[in-house]
Amino acid sequence: MKRKVSRVLGLMLATTCVLSACVPQKEGDPTDKLSSKTTKTKQVGSEIGSTGSSGDLAVHEGFPIVDEPIEFEIAAQTSRNKDFKELEYFQKLEEKSNVIINWNMSPADGWKEKKSLLFGSTDLPDAFYGQGILTDVDVIKYAVQGVLIPLENLIDKYAPNISKILEEHPEYRNQITAADGHIYSLPTINELNPTTHDKWFINKTWLDKLGMDAPTTWEELKDVLVAFKENDMNGNGDPTDEIPFTFRMTTNDSNDRQQGIQSLFGTFGQLDDINHFVLNNGDVVYTPITEPYKEAISAFHDLYSLGVIDPEAFSHDRNVYVSKIQDPNKVVGMWLGWSRNATATVNKDDYMPLAPLKNTEGKQIWRRVDSKIVSRGAFSITNQAEHPEVLMAWIDKSYEPEVSLEISQGLIGKTLEKTHEGRYRYMKLPEGVILGTMIHDYSPGINGTCGLTQETINKLDLNANLTERKELDEFYSPYNGTTEYTYPNVFFTEDEINKINLLETDINAFVTQKYVGWIVNGGVESEWDSYIKQLEAMKVEDYINIYKQAYERYQKNN
């Protein structure tokens, strides 16, 4: 497809680039078909590093970015079923910038397959755009192949907004820098995101009806849940329709971090995470081979055997899960999620946040998540881009403070208004319209790339949802005030990724099978020794050492 530069310019430039992270290709490697294009782009990266440009095209810091229209193809995905070409945000940007984007769109639920086809072809787009468009593995894999080009020199020369964020937040630069020292992708940053993702809510209306206090220990929790089960708490005459405790734990689902029970493991002295790696006094710990994990699994089986855990907790999807919490018959006693406003909606007033239970040492601990970088692979430039400097100047506009707010929270004049004092506030929405819909009618929203920092957030009058989010963060902050338990967001090397791929699938499948089976059916105590031996046979120590090695490298760079 000939779509890189408009006919107005008629620019056809041969380009090449050399990545320091490149490795020799094996004979018969399927990436051989990209080798000629890889070589071509490598020189571009080299040239950019010294001159900042792959040609004589003038790139302006303001608008227009270039004097004459120039075209690029960018791949993007959306969960809102709207072509980015139709969004007012991109239409205005195109008009002001002279940069014309031909969007190669894909629905979110089909993106994985589409992505494989794109990278498997010889005709890649010029760039990939949007939150979560590329995984960490994608970034490293295709950077090593030379398909994605290094960006740090382009950032320094053509991206003042991105440069400012990285200078003020060196931890962000560290998190997006690969092990070879290059930056191959730009992040979506949203400092509106809370430190605590998973919050625990209990039905205060039911507690009051029973005359019981919120539980503070595991034994008190059992008493409360059994009381929820044995009484007709919603008063509808059916003593069997109550669900004392529900959560959602399905494998490889990012929402597990909001709706799963990992934080509840802290009652037994050690938190858990969806990938089961945590820190303990600076040491990397793989939780499924530890005694606290075993103790927690046994305790959850105890709850399950009492009939107080939702039997669909390991199978229902998000929609079913949320529908239970929002049921007008008010059937749920306790649950985990993002917030009352977002999850319980009409039933939100029945619930209150529940503090972590005291563990055997009297401590209360809860998970925190390093979530300010929402996605590290939110924008990458491929070796097909004939003018990557223009693309860098174009994407940098998305990191301007006010523009980042509009991408995330909606356009000024549509969902936001700017006051005479320079503050921002939410507008009253039309009857029957929700904010999420309104945002995505005009801007990319959760499918976008931006850098929303606290400096801008301080000028925003928070709405009810964001106010609750802030209050819940403050509620849990005494229990997750440090990062001592959280394995950080590290970049693995290509070699580490290959080793993880060899080990992780079987290990994860086995651990998940036992996790669910032991909670539902019991047997953790009698099967523990054979379970550990099976993991050892699967080379779990090699698997753990990869995470330890990556963490040590991360620590050296911090």
N, C-alpha and C positions, 0 to 999 in steps of 0.2 A: 504494500500500500504506500503510495507516494503522498504523504500528508504532512511532512515535517515543516516545510516552509511554504508560505503562500506564493502564488504565481506573481504577486506584486513584486516580490523581492527576487525570485528566481535564483535563490542561493543554493548551490549544491557543493558541499564541502566534504572532502574525505578526512576522516578523523581517526586517531588511534590513542590508546592509553595503556599504561602498565600498572597493575595493582601489586603492591608488595606482598599481598596475601595469596597471589596466584600459586597454584600447584600444578605439576605436570598432569596431563590427562592420560588415563589408561587407554590402551589400545581398545578400540571399539566403544569407547565412552560415548553415550548418547549426546553429550554436549559438544562433540566434535563438529556438529553441523553449525554451531555458533562460533567456531573458532575464528573464522575470517572477520566477523563483526567484532568479536572481542578484541582482536589485534587492532582493528581500526580505531576503536574507542580508547584504547589504552593511551595512545599518543595525545588524545584530547585531554585526558586527565593530567598528563605530564605537562602539557602546554598551559593548561589552566593554572597549574601550580606555580608557573613562573610568570605568565603574562596576564592570567585572569580571564582569558577569552580564547575561544576557538576560531576567531575570525575578527574582522574589522567592524562588526556590528556594534553600534553604540547602545549601551544599556544605561538608562537614566534611573536615578534613585526615586524620583517622584513619578508623576504620570505625564505623558504616556511612558511606559517602560521602554518601548522602542518607537522609532519615528514612523515606521511603516508596518502594516499588519503582518503578523507571523503566526503560523499555525503549528499546533502540536496535537498529538493524540495521547490522551491520558486514560488509563483504566481506573475504574472506580466501582464500588459496590454500594448498594443502598438497601436498607431494611424498610424504607418508606415508599418504595415503588414509584419513584419520581425521577425522571431523567434530570441530571444536574443542568442540562442545557435550558430547562424550563424555570430554573430558580432565579429569582430576581437578583440575588447576591452575585451570581456568576455573570448574569447578563450585564449588570452595572460594571463589574470588574473588567469584562471584555471590552466594553465601550471605552472605558478610561485608559486601559493599559495597552491597547492594540495587540494583545496576545489572545489569539482565537484558539479555544480548546474544543477539539472534537472528542467528545466523551465516549469511551467504550464502556458502557454500563453493564452491570450484572446485578441481579437480585442477590441479597446476602445469602439466601439458602442454597444458591447454586454457584457461589463464588469459588469454593474450593476446587471444583471440577474445572471451571472456566480458567482459573489461575494456572492449573497444571497444563491446560492446552496452550495458554499464552507463552509460558516459559518453555514449553516443548516445541514451539514453532520457531521459524527463522525470521519472523516479522513481529517483533515485540512493539508495544507502545513506547512512547518517549518517557513516560513516567507512570508511577502508581500513586494514587491519591486516596487518602481517607483513613479515619481511625480503624485500626485493625486490618488494613488492606494487605499487609505482609506480616507474617509471624517472625519471631526472632530467628527461627531456623531458615525461613525463606531468605532473610537478609544476609545471613552468613553464607549460606549455600550458594546463592547467586552472585554475591560479591566475590567469593573465591573463584568462581568461574569467569569473572570479569563482566558479567551481565549488568550488574549494578555498579555504578562508578562512585569513587570517594567524593565526599561533599565538603570537607572541612575548608579547603581553599576557596571554594565557591561561597561558602558562608562568610568567610572573612571579607571577601571583596564585594559581594552583591547582596548581603542579607543583614542590614543593620539591626532590624528588629530581633531576629534570631540571635545574632551576636550579643545583643544587650541581655537577653534572657540567660544565655549560657555564661556570660561574664558574671551576672548577679547570682546565678545558681550553678556553681561549678559541679555540684552533685548531679545536675541534669546532664552536663557534658560528659561526665564520667559514665553515666548510665547508658548513653547512646553511642559511646565509643567502643568499637569492637576490640578484640584482643590484639589485633595487629596495629592498633593505634589510629585507624581510620574511622570516619563517620560515614555510614552508607545509607542511613535513613534518618528522617526527621520525626520528632515525636508530636503527638497531640498532648498538650499539657492543659490540665484543668484543676486549678487549685481550689475550686469550689468543692471538689471531691472530699469526702470526709476521711479521717484517719481510720475510723471504725466502719467496716462494711457490714458486718453481721451484727444486728441488734436482736436482743431477746425480749419478747413481749409476753406478758401474762394478763389474763382476763381479770381486771380489778373488780368488775361487776360481780363475777362469780365468787371471788375471794370475800367480798363484802357480804354476799348472800350467805356464805358459810361461816362468817365471822372469823376467818383465818387471815393471818398476816402473810406477806410475800415470803417465800422460803429463802433461807440464807445458807442452808446446808443441804447435802444430798438426801439425808433422811427426811428433812422437812419437805423437800421437793417431792419425794415419793408419797408422803402423806397428802399433800395438796392434790397431786395428780389422781390418786386413788379416790379422793373425795369428789373430784371433778367427774370421775367415771361412774361412781355409785349413786350419784344424785341427778335428778332431772334438772340440770343447771339452767337450761333455757326455758323451762316451765311449759313445754308444749305437750306434755303428757306422754312423750316417748323417751324413756330413760336410756335408750340405746343409740341415739343419734349424735351424742356428744363425742368429740375427738379431744381427749385431754391434752395431747401433745402431738403436733405435726411439724415436720421439716421436710427438706427436699435434698436428697443426695443421689444424683445420677452422675455417672462417670464422665469426665472430660467436659464438664459444663461450668463455664465461668461463674454462673449464678450460684454455684455451690458455695462460693465465698460469701454470699449474702444469706443464703437460706439453709446452709448445712450446720452441722453440730461440732465443727472443729474447735471452736472456742470453749465448748463445754468440757472438753478434755482437760482444760486447765484446773478443774476441780480435783483432778488426780495428779496435779503437780507439773503437767507438761502440756502445752498447747499442741494442736495438730494443724495441718494445712491440706489443701486438696492434693498437693504432690507429696505430702508427708515429710518435707524437709523443714526443720526449724533450727533455731540456735539455742544453745544452753551455755551461758557463760562464755560466749565466743566460739564454742565448738559446734560443728555441724552435726546434727542428729537426724537420723532416719527413724521416725517414730514407730513404724510397725514392728521393729525388733526390740522395743523397750518395754520394761515392766509397767511404767505408767500407762502406756497404750493398752497393754493387756488388761490392766485393772479397769480402765475406762470401758473397754468393750464388754467386759463382764458385767459392769454396772448397768450399761445400756440394755444388755440382755435381760437383766433383772426387771427393768422397766417394761420391756417388751412382753415378758412373761406375765406381767400383771395386767396386760391389756390396755396400757395407757398410752402407747405409742401408735400412731397412725400406721396400719399395716401397709399402706400405699406409699410410705415415706421414701422408699427406694425405687419407686416405679412411676409415680405421677409426674407429669410435666408441669411447667410453670403455670399454665392457664388453669389446670385442675387445682393445683396447690392454692393459687390466689383465690379461686372461686370458693374454696372451703372457708377461707378466712373472711371473705366478703359475704358469705351466705346470710340472707336475711333472717334465717332461723337461728343464727348466732350459735354455731356448733363447736367452735374451737376455743380451747382453754389457754394454750400456749403455743408460740410459733417463733420462728426467726425470719428476719427479712431486712429490707432497706430502711423502711420507716412506716409509721402508722398511716400517714397521709397517702403514701404511695402504694402500700400493700393492703391495708385493711379498709381504706376509703370510708364507706358509709358506716362501718363498725369501729372506726378508729377510737371513738370516745370510750369504748369498753376496755381498752388496753392501756397498760403502763409499762415502761421499760423495766427490766429486771436486772439487777446487778449480778455479777459473777458470784457463784457460790464459794464459800470458804473451803480451801483445800485442807489437807491434814496438818499443814503448818500454819493455818489461819490466814493464808494469803488469798487474795482475789486477783486473778489474772484473766485478761481477755486479749484476743488477737487485735493487732493493728496491721494495716495493709499500706504499703508504699504505693499510693494510687494517684499521686499528682500527675505522674506520666501515665496517661490512660493507655497509650499505645506507642511503642517505640518505632514500629514500622508504619508510620502514617504518611510518609512521602519519600519516594526514592526515584532517582533518575537512571534510566537504562543507557546502555551503550549505543542506542539508536538515536538519541537526541543530538541533533547537529548543532544546537546552541543551548547547552545546559545552563549557561550563565543567565539566559533569559528566563528559563524555568525557575532558577533559584531566585531571581528578582521578583518573579510572579508569585511564588509561594510565600516569599517573605511578607507580602502584603497581608497574608492571613494571620500573621503574628503581630500586627499592629494592635495596640491595646484595645481600642474601641472596636476594631474589626473582629478581634477574637471574641469579644463579648457578643457581637451580633451573630457570629457563626454558632456560638454555643447556646445563646438565649433568645435569639431572634432579632430581626431587623428593627432599627429605630424607626418608629412610625407604624410598625405592625404589631409588635409585642412589647416594645420598649419605647420610652420617651426620655429625652434628655432635658433636665431642668436648667433654669438660668444659672444655677450655681455650679453646673457641670456634673451633677449627679445623674444617675439613671434609675428609673423605676418602671415597674411593669404596668402596662396599660390594661384597662378593663377589656376583657375579651367579649366578642359577640356571644349572644345567647346560644348555649349548647356546644360551644367550641372549647376544647381543652388546649392548654398551653403547648403541649408536645406537638399537637397537630399544627397549630399556628406557626410554631418555629419552623417546622419542616416544610411548610408550604412555600417558604421564601428563602431559607438558608439550609446548608447541609446538616446542621445540628450535630447529632451523635455520629453522623457519618462523615464529619468534617475533620479538617486539620487546622489547629490553632494553638495559641499559647496564652491562655487566660490565667493571669497571675493575680496575686493578692492585691497588688497596687491598684488594679482596676476593680477588683471585687469590693474594695473598701469604698468605692464610689457608687455601689449598687445597693438600693433599698431592697432587702431580701423579701421574697414572697413567703407565704405560709410554709411551703414545702422546704425551701432553703433555710428558713428560720428553724424548723423542726430538726433538720439535718445538723445544723450548728449546735442546737441544744443537746441532741443525742451524742454528738462528739464530745461535748463538755461533760455529759453524764458518765461516759465510759473512760474519759481521759485519766482519772486516777488509777485505772486498772491496766491501761496499755500505754502509759506515758513514755516508754522507752522502746528502742528497737531491739532490745536484747534477745527477744524470742523469734524475730522475723528473719527468715532467710531472704537476702536482698535480691533485687532484680538484676541478675548478672547476665553477661553475654558469654556464651560458650564458644570455644573454637570449633572449627570444622571437624577436627579429629575427635573432640569431645562429643560433638553432636552425633557423629557416626557411631561412637561407642555406646552412647545413650540409646540410640535407635536399636542397636543390637540387643540391649539388655532390658530396656524399659517395658516393652510391650508385654512380655511374659511375666515379668515381676509385678507390674501393675495389675494385670488380669488376675493373678494369683492372690495378691493382697486384697483386691476389691472383693473377690469371691469369698474369701475368709471373713472380711470385714462385715459384709452383709449377712453371710451365713451364721456367723457367731452371734450377732445381735439378735437375729430372728430365731435361731435354733439352739444357741448355746454351744458349748464344747471348747471354748478357748483354753480353759485350764488343761483339759486332757489332751488336746491336740497341739499345744504350744511347742513342745520340744520337736515334734516331727515337722511342724510348720517352719521353725527356725532352720532345721536341717535342709528342708526343701529350698528355702531362700538362699542358703549357703551354696547349694548345688547350682542355683541359678546365677551365682557370682554376684550376690548382692553387695559384697564388700567392694568389688571393682566399681559397681554402680555408685556406691556412696563416695568412693575416693574421687570420682569425677567431680561431684558437687563440692567436695572439700577443696580440690585443686582450684576450681573456678572461684570459690569464695576467697581463698588465699590471694589469688591474683587481684580480685576486686578490692581486698583490703589494702594491698600495696599501692593501688592507684588512688585510694581515698586519702 
